[in-house]
Amino acid sequence: MAVKPSVKTILAILVILVVVISIPVAVFLIRQRQEIRERAAVPTGQATVSLSPTSATYNVGQSFNISVSFNTANIAISAVAVRLSYPYSGSTPELTASDIQINPSLLATGSWSCPVKTISPSGGTVQIDIACVNTDINGYTSATDTQLATFSMVANQVPATNPTTLRFDSNLSVITQKSDGQDVLLIPTSTGSYTISGGAAIPTPSPTIAQSPT
């Protein structure tokens, strides 16, 4: 007469089977997590963009210049495009931007063309777009910060958001690698914070004209 296995024996066998199956699954999941972490730890880009000055205080009516720079981190590139933005309230910006000037040293090489230089206030945000293409067969390489352009700003009145922060749009700022056209720009962290004082700008004294005695 055959002996039927007890319920306890069947449960023990099922537990062993579950353990045997779960061990390789757990090992696989752990390896997957490690691979994801390793990929996430690798920077998506090495080139950088920055602003100067990063912070300053100015008077109402005082004009000041902002410099935009980039660093390719020794990677040969073919193009640089940045979008900067800052907020405003009301119908017109309290701070106005104008006069985008590309670095003359870049233009003097004959290898740079900069077709995009626009300033567009709309919907409470001023957007500043600058885009340049390098046509050199070897691309452009730098290991230090290189000035891309400058532009002027002036405060017509104390802004509602004071200080006003100028920042890069990470979705619309790119630096393309020469070899394959991939974006090598690290997510920008540089910002410009500008405080506007309520006092009027100090006027430049006019020369005094001496009058001859009569």
Secondary structure by P-SEA (a helix, b strand, c coil): ccccccaaaaaaaaaaaaaaaaaaaaaaaaaaaaaaaaaaaccccccccccccccccccccccbbbbbbbbcccbbbcbbbbbbbccccccccccccccccccaaaaaacccccccccccccccbbbbbbbbbbccccccccccccccccbbbbbccccccccbbbbbccccbbbbbccccccccccccbbbbbbbbcccccccccbbbbbccc
